[in-house]
C-alpha cells in the first residue's frame, strides 16, 4: 500500500495526522509483541504535549458531615526562587519503546515516528536529535521514521553532528527511515547505520531494530502502515 502524504491536501484538513501516527505506533507495537523474545515487550508512546507536572492540586478527602477522624493538614512545602531559569523545548513524542522485563522494565530499543514539531525550529530539531543520541549512548537500538512532508529539515542532518562530529551524513532524500545498532567488539564501540530513502507513493522498507545481547528484530514498516491505514479507513 503506497505511502500517503498525511501533511498536505487532500488528507490535510480532512484527517488528523496525530491520530494516524498514534494508530501506526500502536500497530507497530502490537506486531513486535507477536515476535519479540520471551521477557521482552513493546509499548506505544504518544505524548503530544510535554510530560511535565504543571502544578500540584490540593484535595480535601474528609468525609461529609461529622464523625471523621481528625488529622493534621498536609502542608505543601514552599520552594525558594530558582537560581536560574533555562529555556527548554519539550517535543511531541510518537513512537514505540521495547523493554526487557525479567528484572523490571529496562529500555532496550526505541522507534521514533518523526512529527512536524521534531522538524520545526532549530531548538526543537536539536532536542529530538539529543533524545535519539541519549538512547544510543545508553546502548539502545534506535529507528527513526520520517514521513513528514510539511517541513524541509531532515532529522539525520541534526543527529549526526551530535552523534559523530565530522562524519558526513549519509546520502538520503527528504523522507527517510534509519536504523541504528550500537555494538561493542572488544574495547571498540561503534554504531551500525542502515538507512532508506522514502517517497510518497512508494513502499516502506523492512529494517532491523537492535535489542540487547546482540539480538535484533525485523520491523516491517509497510505491513504496519497498511494495517494502520485499514484501521483508520484511509
N, C-alpha and C positions, 0 to 999 in steps of 0.2 A: 504494500500500500504506500503510495508516494508521500513524501514529507510535504505537509501543507505550510503555508505562510500564515502563522497564527497572529501576526502583528500588523497586517495591512488588510484593507478590504479585499474580498468580501467578508472575511471572517471577523476582522476588527470592527467593533461596534455591534456585532451581532452575537458573538460568543466571547466569553472571558478567557483569556489565556491563563489566568491564575488557576481557574478551575481545571483546565486541561493539564497543566503542569502537575497539580496535585493528583489528578487521576493517573497520570503517567508514572509519577513516583510510586504511587500505591501499587500499580500493576507490576512495575519492576521489582518491588519488594516482595510481592506475592510469588513472582516467578523464581526469584532467588531462593525463597524459603522452601521451594519444592526440590532444590538440588544442592543446597549447602550441606557440608559435612555435619554429623551429629555435634551438638553443643554450640552450633553457630545459628544465628538468626538475623534477619533483616527487618528493619523498620523504616517506614517512610517518615520524612521530616519536612514539615511545611510550616514556615513561620513568615508571614507577610510583614509583620511589624517587629520591632526589637523585642528580644526576650529579656526584658529588664523589669525590675519592680519599681513602679512609679511611686507608690506610696503604700503605707500600711494602714488598713482600716481598723477601727476600734469597735468591738461589738459588745452589747450587753446581753449576756446569756442568763441573767437572773430570771427565775420563774415569775410569771404574772401573779399578782396578789401577794399575800403574806405566806409565812411558813418556810421561806427559803433559808439555807444556811448562810450566815454572814461570812464573807471572805474579804480579805484586803484587796483593794483595787490594784490592778496591774498598771504600773506607770511606764509609759513609753520613754526610753532614755532620749535625752536631747543631745544632738551632735553639735560639736563646735563648728564654726565656719570652716570650710575647706581651705587648705593652704594654696591650692591651685586647682583651676577648672580647665580641663583639656577638651578641645573639640573632639567629637567622636562620630563614627558612622556605624550604624547597625544595619547591614544589608539584609534584604529578604533572603530566605533560605528555602529552597525547593530541592529535595534530594532524598537519598536513601543512605542509611547507616547500617553497616554489618558489624555484629558483635560476636565475640566468643564468650559463652556464658557459663562455662564449667565452674569457674571460681568467682562468679559475679560478672555482670556485663562489662566487657572490655572492648573498646572500639578497635577494629582491625581494618576497616575499609570504608570508603565514602564515595558515593556517586553524587555529583553536583549538577543539577539541571540549571543552567545559567538563566537568569531573569534579566529584564531590561535594566533594573536597578543595579545589577552587577556590572553593567557596561555603560553606566552613566558618567558622572563626574570622576575626575582622577582619583579623588579620595575614596570613592566607592569601589572603583576598579582595584585600587591598592588593597582595600580591606578584603575583598574577595580573594585576591591572589595570596594575601597573607594567611587567610584561613586555610587555603589549599596547602601552602608551604608548611603550616603548623601540623597538618595531618601527616604530610610526607616525612618531616623530620622526626615525627614520633613513630615512624616505621609503618604507617598505614598505607594501604593501596588507595589510589585516588583515580576516579574517572570524571572527566569534565565533558558535558554535552551542551553545545551551544547551537540553538536553532533560532536565536533572536535576530530578526531581520530589521528591527526598528532602530538599532544602534550600530554604528560602523566599527567600534573598537573590537579588538579580539582578545579574549582572556589570556591566551598564551603569550601575547606581547607584554602583558603586565606580570605574568607569572615567572617567566624565565629570568628576567633581571634580578628577581628576589631569590630564585631557586639556584641559579647557576650563572652568576655575573660573567659576562664575556662570552658565553656560549650562544651562538646565533639561534634565533627562533626558527623552528622547522618551517619549511615552506608549506603553507596551507591557505585555504581560501577564507572568505569572510565568515563562514559557518564551519564548525569542526567538532569532532569528538576525539578525545585523547585519553589514553590510559597510562598511568604512572605506577611502576612497580619498584619499591625500594628493595635493595639487595645488599647483603654483606657477604663478601667472599674473602676469608682470612681476615685481614685487618683493613680491607678496602671496602668502602661504602660507595654505592652507585645507585642510580635510578634509571630503569629502563623506560623508554617512552615509545608508545605506539600511537600514531595519530592518523586520522582520516578526515578528508575534506567532505563536508555535507553540502547538498544542493537541494533547494526547493524542487519538488517533483521527483527527487531521487530516492533511492533505497537506503535506509540506515544500516550501519555495519554491525557486526558482532565483534566485541572486544573483550579481552580478559580483564577481570578485576582481581588484583592480587589480595590474598588473605595473608595470614602469618604462616610461619614454618614452611615457607616455600610453596604453599598451596595457592591455587587460583580457581576462579570460576568464570566461565564464559557468559557474557551478558549479551543476549540477543536484543538489541535496541529496536530493531524492526518489528519483531514479534510483539514486544511490549507496547510499542507505539500503535500497532494495528489493533491490539486488544483495547487500548485506551481510547482510540478513535471510535471503535464499535460501542463501547460503554458510554461514550459521550455523544453518540449519534452524530458524528461528523463525517 
